[in-house]
Amino acid sequence: MANYLIVGGSSGIGRALVDLLLQDGHQVHVWARESRDLPATVSFTAYDVTGEEDPPKDQLPDALDGLVYCPGSIDLKSFRSLKAPAFREAFDLNVVGAVRCLQAAERAMKKSGAASVVLFSTVAVQRGMPFHAAVAAAKGGVEGLTRSLAAEYAPVIRVNAIAPSLTDTPLASKLLSTEEKRQASAERHPLKRVASPDEIAAMAAFLLSDRAAFVTGQIMGMDGGLGAI
């Protein structure tokens, strides 16, 4: 049994990952603003990654085998309409929030001796997409952080990121709110559909596991072929 911390684990991909890890018999700790309907076996701590309070590292086990940082945003606006605060908010949520959680959990992960970190980017970093300036800029920072920490933490902690395209989560609900929107989103992908949270969570679970013990510093594209074809 391993101990994992899922930041933002009460919804979307994070929640799907929590369920998957519990099925495999692991102990799961969740930091999120709300517990929602998390199972009673989850160790939940209320925490807002964009707030002023320090991460609740005193709620972590002595040794932590992995951390997954799931918070993100989809703020699709024209560059002209985006003001500086929007870029700061995106950076605070996607990069600074991850930094704070990683620093809080670093000692516990090093005690594990073979921990794994999974962060989240987006296909929009490598594939230029209109109206994605704020989120792509912030997630580009996540990709830089991933590679930098993979080098700095090796060989004790592995660090990878997943770069999905649109996934059927509550965060994307406005973009998939009608059958017409859902079909248009599907048609942009060579595989002609959007991803499910379970599919992305399965990749995160793989990267956490010993089966990915020789994988670090990678940005794993899960975008239905959108970024490469």
C-alpha positions as CSV (number, residue, x, y, z in Angstrom):
1,M,0.0,0.0,0.0
2,A,1.3,3.4,-1.0
3,N,0.4,6.9,0.4
4,Y,-0.6,9.4,-2.3
5,L,-1.6,13.1,-2.1
6,I,-4.0,14.3,-4.7
7,V,-4.4,18.1,-4.7
8,G,-7.8,18.9,-6.3
9,G,-9.0,15.4,-5.8
10,S,-12.6,16.0,-5.2
11,S,-13.7,16.6,-8.8
12,G,-12.9,15.8,-12.5
13,I,-9.7,13.9,-13.2
14,G,-8.5,14.2,-9.6
15,R,-11.6,12.4,-8.4
16,A,-11.3,9.7,-11.0
17,L,-7.8,9.2,-9.9
18,V,-8.8,9.0,-6.2
19,D,-11.3,6.2,-7.1
20,L,-8.7,4.3,-9.1
21,L,-6.1,4.5,-6.4
22,L,-8.6,3.4,-3.7
23,Q,-9.5,0.4,-5.9
24,D,-5.9,-0.6,-5.9
25,G,-5.7,-0.5,-2.1
26,H,-3.7,2.6,-1.6
27,Q,-4.1,5.3,1.1
28,V,-5.2,8.5,-0.5
29,H,-5.0,12.0,1.0
30,V,-6.9,14.9,-0.7
31,W,-6.4,18.6,-0.5
32,A,-9.2,20.5,-2.1
33,R,-11.6,23.4,-1.3
34,E,-14.5,21.0,-0.8
35,S,-14.8,17.3,0.0
36,R,-18.0,16.9,-2.0
37,D,-18.8,13.1,-2.0
38,L,-15.3,11.7,-1.4
39,P,-15.4,8.2,0.2
40,A,-14.9,8.1,4.0
41,T,-11.6,6.2,3.6
42,V,-10.0,9.3,2.0
43,S,-8.0,11.6,4.3
44,F,-9.4,15.0,3.4
45,T,-8.1,18.4,4.3
46,A,-9.8,21.6,3.1
47,Y,-7.3,23.8,1.3
48,D,-7.4,26.5,-1.3
49,V,-4.2,26.5,-3.4
50,T,-4.7,30.2,-4.3
51,G,-5.4,31.3,-0.7
52,E,-3.0,32.9,1.8
53,E,-2.7,30.0,4.1
54,D,0.3,27.7,4.0
55,P,-0.3,24.1,2.7
56,P,-1.4,21.8,5.6
57,K,1.7,19.6,5.5
58,D,1.1,18.6,9.1
59,Q,-1.8,16.4,7.7
60,L,0.6,14.4,5.6
61,P,2.0,10.9,6.5
62,D,5.6,10.7,7.5
63,A,6.5,9.2,4.1
64,L,4.6,10.1,0.9
65,D,4.9,8.0,-2.2
66,G,3.5,10.4,-4.7
67,L,1.8,13.8,-5.3
68,V,-0.6,14.7,-8.1
69,Y,-1.5,18.4,-8.7
70,C,-4.8,18.7,-10.5
71,P,-6.1,22.3,-10.2
72,G,-6.4,24.1,-13.5
73,S,-8.6,26.5,-15.4
74,I,-10.1,27.0,-18.8
75,D,-10.3,30.8,-19.4
76,L,-10.7,31.1,-23.1
77,K,-10.6,34.7,-24.2
78,S,-9.0,36.8,-26.9
79,F,-5.6,38.1,-26.1
80,R,-6.9,41.7,-26.5
81,S,-9.5,41.1,-23.8
82,L,-7.0,39.5,-21.3
83,K,-5.6,41.9,-18.8
84,A,-2.5,41.3,-16.7
85,P,-4.4,40.1,-13.6
86,A,-5.8,37.2,-15.7
87,F,-2.3,36.0,-16.5
88,R,-1.3,36.4,-12.8
89,E,-4.3,34.4,-11.7
90,A,-3.6,31.6,-14.2
91,F,0.1,31.5,-13.1
92,D,-0.9,31.5,-9.4
93,L,-3.3,28.6,-9.8
94,N,-1.3,26.4,-12.2
95,V,2.3,27.1,-11.2
96,V,2.6,28.8,-7.8
97,G,0.0,26.6,-6.3
98,A,1.9,23.5,-7.5
99,V,5.2,25.0,-6.1
100,R,3.7,25.5,-2.7
101,C,2.3,22.0,-2.5
102,L,5.5,20.4,-3.7
103,Q,7.6,22.3,-1.3
104,A,5.3,21.3,1.6
105,A,5.4,17.6,0.6
106,E,9.1,17.4,-0.4
107,R,10.5,16.1,2.8
108,A,7.8,13.4,3.0
109,M,8.4,12.3,-0.6
110,K,12.1,12.1,0.0
111,K,11.5,9.8,2.9
112,S,9.7,7.5,0.6
113,G,12.9,6.9,-1.4
114,A,11.1,6.4,-4.7
115,A,8.2,8.9,-5.0
116,S,6.5,10.2,-8.1
117,V,5.0,13.6,-8.9
118,V,2.5,14.1,-11.7
119,L,1.5,17.6,-12.9
120,F,-0.9,18.7,-15.6
121,S,-0.2,20.8,-18.7
122,T,-2.3,21.1,-21.8
123,V,-2.0,20.3,-25.6
124,A,-2.3,24.1,-26.1
125,V,1.3,24.6,-25.0
126,Q,2.9,22.7,-27.9
127,R,0.1,23.4,-30.4
128,G,-0.8,27.0,-30.9
129,M,-4.5,27.5,-30.3
130,P,-6.5,30.8,-30.4
131,F,-7.9,32.2,-27.2
132,H,-5.6,30.1,-25.0
133,A,-2.9,32.7,-24.3
134,A,-3.4,32.8,-20.5
135,V,-3.7,29.1,-19.9
136,A,-1.0,28.1,-22.4
137,A,1.4,30.6,-20.8
138,A,0.8,29.2,-17.4
139,K,0.9,25.6,-18.4
140,G,4.2,26.3,-20.3
141,G,5.5,27.2,-16.8
142,V,4.3,23.8,-15.6
143,E,6.2,22.1,-18.3
144,G,9.4,24.0,-17.4
145,L,8.8,23.2,-13.7
146,T,8.4,19.5,-14.6
147,R,11.7,19.2,-16.4
148,S,13.6,21.3,-13.8
149,L,12.4,19.3,-10.9
150,A,12.9,16.0,-12.7
151,A,16.6,17.0,-12.9
152,E,16.8,18.4,-9.4
153,Y,14.9,15.6,-7.6
154,A,16.6,12.6,-9.4
155,P,17.1,9.9,-8.5
156,V,14.9,10.0,-5.4
157,I,11.7,11.5,-6.9
158,R,10.4,11.2,-10.5
159,V,8.5,14.2,-12.0
160,N,6.3,14.0,-15.1
161,A,3.3,15.9,-16.6
162,I,0.3,15.0,-18.6
163,A,-0.8,17.3,-21.4
164,P,-4.4,16.4,-22.3
165,S,-6.8,18.1,-24.7
166,L,-10.4,18.8,-23.8
167,T,-11.7,16.3,-21.2
168,D,-15.3,15.7,-20.2
169,T,-15.1,17.2,-16.6
170,P,-17.1,19.8,-14.7
171,L,-14.4,22.3,-15.6
172,A,-15.1,21.8,-19.3
173,S,-18.9,21.7,-18.9
174,K,-19.5,25.1,-20.6
175,L,-17.6,23.9,-23.7
176,L,-19.6,20.7,-23.8
177,S,-23.0,21.9,-22.7
178,T,-24.8,21.0,-26.0
179,E,-24.7,18.1,-28.4
180,E,-23.5,20.6,-31.1
181,K,-20.6,21.8,-29.0
182,R,-19.7,18.2,-28.0
183,Q,-19.7,17.1,-31.6
184,A,-17.6,20.1,-32.7
185,S,-15.0,19.4,-30.0
186,A,-14.9,15.7,-31.0
187,E,-14.4,16.6,-34.7
188,R,-11.2,18.6,-33.9
189,H,-9.5,15.4,-32.7
190,P,-8.3,12.7,-35.1
191,L,-9.9,10.1,-32.8
192,K,-13.2,12.0,-33.1
193,R,-14.0,12.3,-29.4
194,V,-13.0,14.0,-26.2
195,A,-11.3,12.3,-23.4
196,S,-12.9,10.9,-20.3
197,P,-11.6,11.6,-16.8
198,D,-11.0,7.9,-16.3
199,E,-8.6,7.7,-19.2
200,I,-6.5,10.6,-18.0
201,A,-6.5,9.3,-14.5
202,A,-5.3,5.9,-15.7
203,M,-2.2,7.6,-17.1
204,A,-1.6,9.5,-13.8
205,A,-1.9,6.2,-11.9
206,F,0.6,4.6,-14.2
207,L,3.1,7.4,-13.8
208,L,2.7,7.1,-10.0
209,S,3.4,3.4,-10.1
210,D,6.6,1.3,-10.1
211,R,5.7,0.4,-13.7
212,A,6.9,3.8,-14.7
213,A,10.0,3.6,-12.6
214,F,12.2,4.6,-15.6
215,V,10.1,7.5,-16.7
216,T,10.9,11.1,-15.5
217,G,11.0,14.6,-17.0
218,Q,8.4,13.7,-19.6
219,I,5.3,15.5,-20.9
220,M,2.8,12.8,-21.8
221,G,0.4,13.9,-24.5
222,M,-3.1,12.6,-24.2
223,D,-4.9,14.6,-26.8
224,G,-6.6,12.2,-29.2
225,G,-3.8,12.9,-31.8
226,L,-4.6,16.7,-31.8
227,G,-1.1,17.7,-31.0
228,A,0.7,15.5,-33.4
229,I,-1.5,14.7,-36.4
